[in-house]
Amino acid sequence: MPKIKTRRAAAKRFKSTATGKIKRMKPYKSHILESKTAKRKRNLRKAALVSQSMTDVVRKMCPFI
């Protein structure tokens, strides 16, 4: 049996919580920030959870997180 490999791009983007859910950061926070309101930028700082339907996909890409 070959070793299981982690997709490195995905491993840099996702972290696991203590209960086993997967955390991600929100998009749209890297550039063109002048046109976005302060409230919108503040909400983009917070981490979000990966949806239940996408959790299995992420776990296949990152089997060790």
N, C-alpha and C positions, 0 to 999 in steps of 0.2 A: 504494500500500500504506500502511495506517495504521501508526503507530508501535506497537511492543510496549510495553505498560504493565506495571509491576510491581505486584503486590498489596502495598500498604504494610504491612498487618497481618502478612502472612507474612514480609516482609523484616525486620521488627523481631524476629522469633522465630527465624530460622535464619541460620547462618553456614556458610561453606564451608571445608573443610580444604585443606591443600596438595595432597593426593592427589585432591581432587575429591568427597570424601564430604561429607554435610551433617550439621552438628552442631545439636543442640537441647538446651534445658534440660529437666529433669524437672519434672512438675507436682506439686501438693500441697505446696508449700513457702511458701505466702503467709499463711495464717492457721490458727487452731486448732492451734497448735504445742505447747501444754502437754501434750496427750494423746499426742503422738508421742514415741517414744523418741529419745535422743540419737543412737544408731546409725542410725536411720531418717533423721533430719534431716541427718546427716553424709553419708549416701549420696545424698540428694537434691541436695546441692550440686554434684555432679559432672555434667558435660555427658554426653550420650549421642548416639549416631549414629542418624539416621533409618533405619528399616528399608528393605531393598532394594525392597520392594513399594511403599512410599510415596515413594521418591526421585523417581520420574518426576512424580508429582503436585506435589511441592514445586518441582521445576525448572520446571514450567509456570507456577506462581504467581510464581516469582522467576527469570526467565530470565537475570539479570545477576549472580547471586551465584556 
